[in-house]
Structure formats: C-alpha cells, structure tokens
Amino acid sequence: MIAATTTKAEAATMLRRVSRVHTVRWRDLPKRHVRPLAVLRATEHPAWPSHRHEFWEVVVVTRGSGQMRFGSSKLPIRVGDVFVIAHGQTHAYEETRGLDIFNIVFDAEYLSTVHPLLEDWLSRDALFAVGPHWKSADVAGECLHLGSADFARLNELVQRMEAELDKQGEDGRVAAFAYFLLLLTLLRRHSQPWSDSGSNVPAARVSRALDYIDKNFAERITLDELAAACHVSRRHFFRLFEQAVGVAPMEYLKKVRLQKAAEMLLTSESNVTEVAFACGFNDSNYFSSLYHKEFGMSPSQFKREGRTG
C-alpha cells in the first residue's frame, strides 16, 4: 500500500511486461505499490497496448485527453472523467494527448471483508455503476464526468490517500483506506446518473449538444444552436452544460477543435493554416496561440516532433 509517481523508466518496464504477458499483476507494478490498495500517478500517459489487470482500478483523468478501447468499443476521455476498470477487463489507451491520470488500484475481494457494507459496495454490479458500462446503450455520452467542485473534491481525496500511503506506516495505511472509503462514497452518489430521473439529469440533457459538437466542430456553432439541440432555453442550457461537463459550452467546443486539430496534424499532409480552418478556426495566429497554451508547443512543432518521434 505504497504510492508514488510512476517514473518513465518504470512505465517503460511495465509497457514491456504488458506487451509480453498481456495481464498486469500486482507483482508487475513498481515494488512500492502493493496489495490491497495503491495510487499510481501517470503523467504524459503514452498509448498503451491492449491488456488487463488482476486488480480493480479507478481511473481519474486530471489533464489532457485520449481514447480508451474496450474490445471493439471506443470511449473518448478527457480531464474530469472518472471510470472503473474491472479485474480481467481487456482495455487499451489510444491517441493520448498530454494525458495525466491517477490510477487507484485495489483488491476488491480483500477490502470487501473489512465491513459488511463494503461487500455490496465493492461488488461487480455496484462498481460498474461508474463507467464505462454505467450508461444505457441508447444514451450518447462518455464516462462519468464530474463538475469542477466535485472533481476538486475527488482530487483532494486521491492526493490525501497518496500522501498517507507514502508514509509507509500502519497509521498511513489506515488513513489511506479511510480516504478510499470517502472516494467510494462520492462515486456512489454520482453513479447511475441516467436512472430514474431520466432527461431531468443535466448530463442527459446536454448529451445532444456533445453529439452536435462532435459532428459539426468544423462549422460555425453558436450557443443558440446548442441550446436548440437540447430543446431548452439558452440560459438554462448554459447552466446545465456547466453543471454536467464542468466547463462552459464554448470552452468545451474550443478543446474539441484543438484535439481534432492535433489528430489532423499527425495524420494529414495539411499545413497549420489548413488544419486551423478545417477545425473551425478562422485565424491561424489565434489557433497557434490557443494550441500552444493547451499543449505546451506550437502546432508546427507538434507536427514536426510527431512525425519524427
């Protein structure tokens, strides 16, 4: 139950093991991460081949974006997303861009013996209440996405858990488990967001807007168009969107366009100006400024390093 940042060397070693054995076991983790609870912090998470774990994992996306693949299904992920991966569930990370995550790995069977309630809380059905299988198949959307206040609270719990595990003593392990219980409680209170209340839930109400943005990001999109897609007033839509997604609609649109631009820079022969216009930006200088702010480098540098890296 020891936690610390995973180094690039450790990540490379784990990547080789994943490629070779396909199943990641507790013994494959860096030695300081031991059963039944650990926190792994990954910065600039690379694309990761298809694999599975012998443990359960809560994934918290703290920066950047990417795509998870579960068999033939793909799940876009971005900052603010939280989801659970079951032991034995095959998955892969793809198209990662500046992706930072917390992985809270745990032995559900062991921890469920601590208290009778935890046997139910840590059951397969209860844990799957938090993505990627938590939503019904007919509802558009992604995994659980927390608003800014709840996401800040979740991050605080994870960081406190990590700090206690770093102490490596019995007191720290007990305190870390207490924070883990608080984290489970927070996730339970946000699970099944589209259950009984249906379309009254903010995430469900704005899902049409997320779909509209994904399909029309290259076009001129207004707040009125997005509100109309969700059949609510402009004012009500703005409030619902911020509550569900954690950022304002136009800010989200900007991030989607930048992500699409990053993909296009790597996969096409188009120059920076052509990419900017193809992704909905009318000014290449403005696009370059936003791109540098989001990814820490200019579009041309990103294209050049992506082609040679």
C-alpha positions as CSV (number, residue, x, y, z in Angstrom):
1,M,0.0,0.0,0.0
2,I,2.7,2.5,-1.0
3,A,2.1,5.2,-3.5
4,A,4.4,7.5,-5.5
5,T,4.8,8.9,-9.0
6,T,5.5,6.3,-11.7
7,T,8.8,7.2,-13.4
8,K,9.3,7.0,-17.2
9,A,11.7,4.1,-16.6
10,E,9.1,2.2,-14.6
11,A,6.5,2.9,-17.2
12,A,8.8,1.6,-19.9
13,T,9.4,-1.6,-17.9
14,M,5.6,-2.1,-17.4
15,L,5.0,-1.5,-21.1
16,R,7.4,-4.3,-22.0
17,R,5.7,-6.6,-19.4
18,V,2.2,-5.7,-20.7
19,S,3.3,-6.5,-24.3
20,R,4.7,-9.8,-23.2
21,V,2.3,-11.1,-20.6
22,H,-0.9,-9.3,-21.5
23,T,-2.1,-9.4,-17.9
24,V,-0.7,-6.9,-15.3
25,R,-0.4,-8.4,-11.9
26,W,0.4,-6.8,-8.5
27,R,4.0,-8.1,-8.8
28,D,4.4,-6.3,-12.2
29,L,3.8,-2.9,-10.5
30,P,6.8,-0.9,-9.1
31,K,7.7,-2.6,-5.8
32,R,6.4,0.3,-3.6
33,H,2.9,-0.4,-4.9
34,V,1.5,-3.4,-3.1
35,R,-1.8,-5.1,-2.4
36,P,-4.6,-4.3,-1.3
37,L,-4.5,-0.5,-2.2
38,A,-2.2,1.7,-4.2
39,V,-2.2,5.0,-6.0
40,L,-0.2,5.4,-9.3
41,R,0.2,8.8,-10.8
42,A,1.0,8.8,-14.6
43,T,2.0,12.0,-16.4
44,E,2.0,12.2,-20.2
45,H,0.5,8.7,-20.3
46,P,1.5,7.1,-23.6
47,A,-0.6,4.9,-25.9
48,W,-0.8,1.6,-24.1
49,P,-1.4,-1.8,-25.8
50,S,-4.4,-4.0,-25.1
51,H,-4.1,-5.6,-21.6
52,R,-5.9,-6.5,-18.4
53,H,-5.3,-6.4,-14.7
54,E,-5.7,-8.9,-11.8
55,F,-6.9,-5.9,-9.7
56,W,-9.7,-3.3,-10.0
57,E,-8.8,0.2,-11.0
58,V,-10.5,3.7,-10.6
59,V,-9.1,6.0,-13.3
60,V,-9.2,9.8,-12.7
61,V,-8.2,12.0,-15.7
62,T,-6.6,15.1,-14.4
63,R,-5.2,16.6,-17.6
64,G,-5.3,16.1,-21.4
65,S,-7.4,13.6,-23.4
66,G,-7.3,10.3,-25.1
67,Q,-9.3,7.3,-26.1
68,M,-10.0,4.0,-24.3
69,R,-10.7,0.9,-26.3
70,F,-12.7,-1.9,-24.8
71,G,-12.8,-4.6,-27.4
72,S,-14.5,-3.0,-30.4
73,S,-15.9,-0.2,-28.4
74,K,-14.1,3.2,-28.0
75,L,-14.5,5.7,-25.2
76,P,-13.2,9.3,-25.5
77,I,-11.7,10.5,-22.2
78,R,-10.8,14.0,-21.1
79,V,-9.9,15.9,-17.9
80,G,-12.7,15.5,-15.4
81,D,-13.6,11.9,-16.4
82,V,-13.7,9.1,-13.8
83,F,-14.4,5.4,-14.6
84,V,-13.8,2.0,-13.2
85,I,-12.0,-0.9,-14.9
86,A,-12.7,-4.4,-13.6
87,H,-10.1,-7.0,-13.0
88,G,-9.8,-9.1,-16.1
89,Q,-11.4,-6.4,-18.3
90,T,-9.3,-6.0,-21.5
91,H,-8.7,-2.4,-22.5
92,A,-6.1,-0.1,-24.2
93,Y,-5.1,3.6,-24.2
94,E,-5.0,5.2,-27.7
95,E,-4.5,8.7,-29.1
96,T,-3.3,10.2,-25.8
97,R,-2.5,13.9,-25.8
98,G,-0.9,15.3,-22.7
99,L,-2.8,12.7,-20.6
100,D,-2.3,12.8,-16.9
101,I,-4.2,10.3,-14.7
102,F,-4.5,8.9,-11.2
103,N,-4.9,5.1,-11.0
104,I,-6.3,3.9,-7.7
105,V,-5.7,0.1,-7.9
106,F,-7.3,-2.1,-5.3
107,D,-8.1,-5.7,-4.4
108,A,-11.9,-5.6,-4.1
109,E,-12.3,-9.1,-2.7
110,Y,-9.9,-8.4,0.1
111,L,-11.2,-4.9,1.0
112,S,-14.8,-6.1,1.0
113,T,-14.0,-8.3,4.1
114,V,-13.4,-5.2,6.2
115,H,-17.0,-4.3,6.7
116,P,-20.3,-6.0,5.8
117,L,-21.5,-2.9,3.8
118,L,-18.3,-3.0,1.7
119,E,-19.2,-6.4,0.3
120,D,-22.1,-4.8,-1.5
121,W,-20.2,-1.5,-2.3
122,L,-17.4,-3.4,-3.9
123,S,-19.5,-5.9,-5.8
124,R,-19.1,-6.1,-9.6
125,D,-22.5,-4.6,-10.2
126,A,-22.0,-1.7,-7.8
127,L,-18.6,-0.8,-9.2
128,F,-19.8,-0.9,-12.7
129,A,-22.3,1.8,-11.8
130,V,-19.4,4.1,-12.7
131,G,-18.4,3.8,-16.4
132,P,-17.6,2.6,-18.9
133,H,-20.7,0.4,-18.7
134,W,-22.7,2.6,-16.4
135,K,-24.8,4.3,-19.1
136,S,-27.6,2.8,-21.1
137,A,-26.7,1.9,-24.6
138,D,-29.2,4.3,-26.2
139,V,-27.8,7.4,-24.5
140,A,-25.0,9.4,-26.1
141,G,-22.2,10.4,-23.8
142,E,-19.0,9.3,-22.2
143,C,-18.0,8.0,-18.8
144,L,-18.8,9.8,-15.5
145,H,-17.8,13.4,-15.8
146,L,-17.7,15.5,-12.6
147,G,-18.3,19.2,-12.4
148,S,-15.4,21.4,-11.1
149,A,-16.4,21.4,-7.4
150,D,-16.9,17.6,-7.2
151,F,-13.8,17.0,-9.3
152,A,-11.7,19.2,-7.0
153,R,-13.0,17.2,-4.0
154,L,-12.2,13.9,-5.7
155,N,-8.7,15.1,-6.5
156,E,-8.2,16.2,-2.9
157,L,-9.2,12.7,-1.6
158,V,-6.8,10.9,-4.1
159,Q,-3.9,13.2,-3.1
160,R,-4.5,12.7,0.6
161,M,-4.7,8.9,0.0
162,E,-1.4,9.1,-1.9
163,A,0.3,11.1,0.8
164,E,-0.8,8.7,3.5
165,L,0.4,5.7,1.5
166,D,3.8,7.4,1.0
167,K,4.3,7.3,4.8
168,Q,4.5,3.5,4.6
169,G,3.4,3.0,8.2
170,E,0.3,1.3,9.7
171,D,-1.3,4.7,10.5
172,G,-0.8,5.8,7.0
173,R,-2.4,2.7,5.5
174,V,-5.4,3.0,7.8
175,A,-5.8,6.7,6.9
176,A,-5.5,5.9,3.2
177,F,-8.2,3.3,3.5
178,A,-10.4,5.9,5.1
179,Y,-9.9,8.3,2.2
180,F,-10.6,5.4,-0.2
181,L,-14.0,4.9,1.5
182,L,-14.8,8.6,1.1
183,L,-13.9,8.3,-2.6
184,L,-16.2,5.3,-3.0
185,T,-19.0,7.3,-1.3
186,L,-18.5,10.2,-3.6
187,L,-18.6,7.9,-6.7
188,R,-21.7,6.1,-5.4
189,R,-23.5,9.4,-5.1
190,H,-22.8,10.1,-8.7
191,S,-23.5,6.7,-10.1
192,Q,-26.3,5.8,-12.5
193,P,-26.9,9.5,-13.5
194,W,-29.5,8.5,-16.1
195,S,-31.5,6.1,-13.9
196,D,-35.0,7.1,-12.6
197,S,-34.8,10.8,-13.2
198,G,-34.1,10.4,-16.9
199,S,-34.0,13.5,-19.0
200,N,-34.1,15.8,-16.0
201,V,-30.5,14.9,-15.2
202,P,-28.0,17.6,-16.6
203,A,-25.7,15.0,-18.3
204,A,-28.5,13.5,-20.2
205,R,-30.0,16.9,-21.2
206,V,-26.7,18.1,-22.7
207,S,-25.7,14.8,-24.4
208,R,-27.3,16.0,-27.7
209,A,-25.1,19.1,-27.6
210,L,-22.0,17.0,-27.1
211,D,-23.1,14.9,-30.1
212,Y,-23.7,18.1,-32.2
213,I,-20.3,19.5,-31.4
214,D,-18.5,16.2,-32.2
215,K,-20.2,16.1,-35.6
216,N,-20.1,19.8,-36.5
217,F,-16.9,21.1,-34.8
218,A,-15.6,22.4,-38.1
219,E,-18.6,24.6,-38.7
220,R,-19.6,27.8,-37.0
221,I,-21.5,26.8,-33.9
222,T,-23.5,29.2,-31.7
223,L,-24.8,28.9,-28.2
224,D,-28.4,29.2,-29.5
225,E,-27.8,26.2,-31.9
226,L,-26.6,24.0,-29.0
227,A,-29.5,25.1,-26.8
228,A,-31.9,24.3,-29.6
229,A,-30.4,20.8,-30.0
230,C,-31.2,20.2,-26.3
231,H,-34.7,21.8,-26.5
232,V,-34.0,24.2,-23.7
233,S,-33.5,28.0,-23.4
234,R,-30.1,29.5,-24.0
235,R,-29.8,30.5,-20.3
236,H,-30.9,27.1,-19.0
237,F,-28.7,25.3,-21.4
238,F,-25.6,27.2,-20.3
239,R,-26.2,26.3,-16.7
240,L,-27.0,22.7,-17.4
241,F,-23.8,22.3,-19.6
242,E,-21.5,23.8,-17.0
243,Q,-23.1,21.6,-14.3
244,A,-22.7,18.4,-16.3
245,V,-19.4,19.0,-18.1
246,G,-17.6,21.3,-15.8
247,V,-16.7,24.0,-18.4
248,A,-18.7,26.5,-20.5
249,P,-20.0,25.2,-23.8
250,M,-17.7,27.4,-26.0
251,E,-14.7,26.4,-23.9
252,Y,-15.6,22.7,-24.5
253,L,-16.0,23.4,-28.2
254,K,-12.6,25.0,-28.3
255,K,-11.0,22.0,-26.6
256,V,-12.7,19.6,-29.1
257,R,-11.4,21.6,-32.0
258,L,-7.9,21.7,-30.6
259,Q,-8.0,17.9,-30.1
260,K,-9.2,17.3,-33.6
261,A,-6.5,19.6,-34.9
262,A,-3.9,17.6,-33.0
263,E,-5.1,14.5,-34.7
264,M,-5.1,16.1,-38.1
265,L,-1.6,17.5,-37.7
266,L,-0.3,14.0,-37.2
267,T,-2.3,12.1,-39.8
268,S,-2.5,14.5,-42.7
269,E,-0.2,16.4,-45.0
270,S,-2.1,19.7,-44.4
271,N,-0.2,22.7,-43.1
272,V,-1.0,24.6,-39.9
273,T,-3.3,27.1,-41.6
274,E,-5.2,24.4,-43.5
275,V,-5.6,22.5,-40.2
276,A,-6.8,25.6,-38.4
277,F,-9.6,26.3,-40.9
278,A,-10.6,22.6,-41.2
279,C,-11.1,22.5,-37.5
280,G,-13.3,25.6,-37.2
281,F,-10.7,28.4,-36.5
282,N,-10.9,31.4,-38.7
283,D,-7.5,32.9,-37.7
284,S,-4.3,30.7,-37.9
285,N,-2.4,33.0,-35.5
286,Y,-5.2,32.8,-32.9
287,F,-5.3,29.0,-33.4
288,S,-1.5,28.8,-32.9
289,S,-1.8,30.8,-29.7
290,L,-4.5,28.6,-28.3
291,Y,-2.7,25.4,-29.4
292,H,0.5,26.4,-27.6
293,K,-1.5,27.2,-24.4
294,E,-3.3,23.9,-24.5
295,F,-0.4,21.5,-25.5
296,G,2.7,23.4,-24.5
297,M,4.1,23.7,-28.0
298,S,3.2,25.3,-31.4
299,P,1.2,23.4,-34.0
300,S,4.2,23.2,-36.3
301,Q,6.5,21.9,-33.6
302,F,3.9,19.3,-32.6
303,K,3.6,18.2,-36.3
304,R,7.3,18.0,-36.7
305,E,8.0,16.1,-33.5
306,G,5.1,13.8,-34.0
307,R,6.4,12.8,-37.5
308,T,9.9,12.2,-36.2
309,G,9.2,10.9,-32.7
